[in-house]
Amino acid sequence: MGTHVTLQEALRQRAMKDLGINIVYEPKGSAAVLQKASMQPESFDLYEQWSNSIDILWNSGSIAPIEKERLTYWPEINALTKTGRLNPKAKIGAGDAPYKLLYVQPSGDLGSTPSNQISFLPYVHNVDSFGYNTAVIPKGIPYVTESWGWLLDPKYRGKVAVVNAPTIGLFDMALAAQAQRLMVINDIGNISKPELDELFHILAQKKQEGHFSGYWNSVPESIEFMKTGRVVIESMFSPAVASLNGQDIPVVYAAPKEGYRGWHGVMCLSSSTTGATKEAAYDYMNWWLSGWPGAFIARQGYYISNPERSRELLSEEEWNYWYAGKETTMPLKGTDGKISVQAGHTRTGGSYEKRFSNVAVWNTVMPTYDYTLQKWYEFISS
């Protein structure tokens, strides 16, 4: 069970072929899968989402520890997940950097001290921002003029959408409000109740002015919003941008000067999974780091935790564009087989290292989570 981001039919078919097991995917919006998984561990064997769901799942008892020695490619997993940064100069980013939630501690809590058990398989990850249609909005300069503030710019009133996920869309809006100098947040990874009140007061005013066109729940919905012209700028995930580019819709994925919102995919083992199904679950987790899946998801703009194993399955042009941040000399195809990158283009934000050196905040479940939920749904439904 997970989201449309990784639960794609091509991956399911390839995994069944390679592993000789039957796999059923149940994709839903991020809020829906988190709610179901936290309350019904028997409803899934493996759960895929983002690291901001870990605390909720762990505290609910829905997921079980993963034995590190059973992960074939664990030694190949790079430093990002294990230490929080790819190089010593990189910003770790505010909030729940995944390494803080990775290891099961002797107390049963989660922390950054290495142990033999982990809470999730580190696999897919990326940095997120917003997409904008350059047929309407002049193309900005990455890290210089592109800004989260654009999401709350009155110029785009009525043509803005936000992801409907309180642990994701909240940060998009907080970054935007700060960039517009509408408020100051002391620690964006741990927003206080008074700061949340101020933020949602700002958002309520914007909503009254007709600023927001919608709140999308899935990648296909975000694609539809942009494709139909309902919006010209919105929170986006990389596959949506790739899909729109493949349909000749000129959407740019911004590299905000304030920094990205980082996320890390987590694959979790249900506490109800036992016996032969549990063995198959470990096989599937290992398959994800075996090379082919990492190369596949690179073509939709996502990274894998052990990229060198996937490198040989990508062409030199693909590796140079997706990972090295170099200009491509030929068109590149996305996961749907359609051209998603035209010749002469360079990936917005540059290389893997550069992008992950500029994380402003990670998707996070803050101590104010329950209050955040209440304020978010008041905002959406008002």
ABEGO torsion letter per residue (X at the ends): XBBAAABBAAAAAAAAAAAGBBBBBBBBBAAAAAAAAAABAAABABBBBBAAAAAAAAAAGABBBBBAAABAAAAABBAAAAAGBABAABBAEBEBBAAAAABBBAAGBBBABBBABBABBBBBBBBBBBBBBAAABBBBBBGAABBAAAAABAAABGABBBBBBAAAAAAAAAAAAAAAGABBBABAABBBAAAAAAAAAAAAAAAAAGABABBBABAAAAAAAAAAGABABBBBBAAAAAAAAAAGBBBBBBBBAAEBBBBBBBBBBBAABBEAAAAAAAAAAAAAAAGAAAAAAAAAGBBBABAAAAAAABBAAAAAAAAAGBBBABBBBBAAGBBABBBGBBBBGEBAAAAAABBABBBBBBAAAAAAAAAAAAAAAX
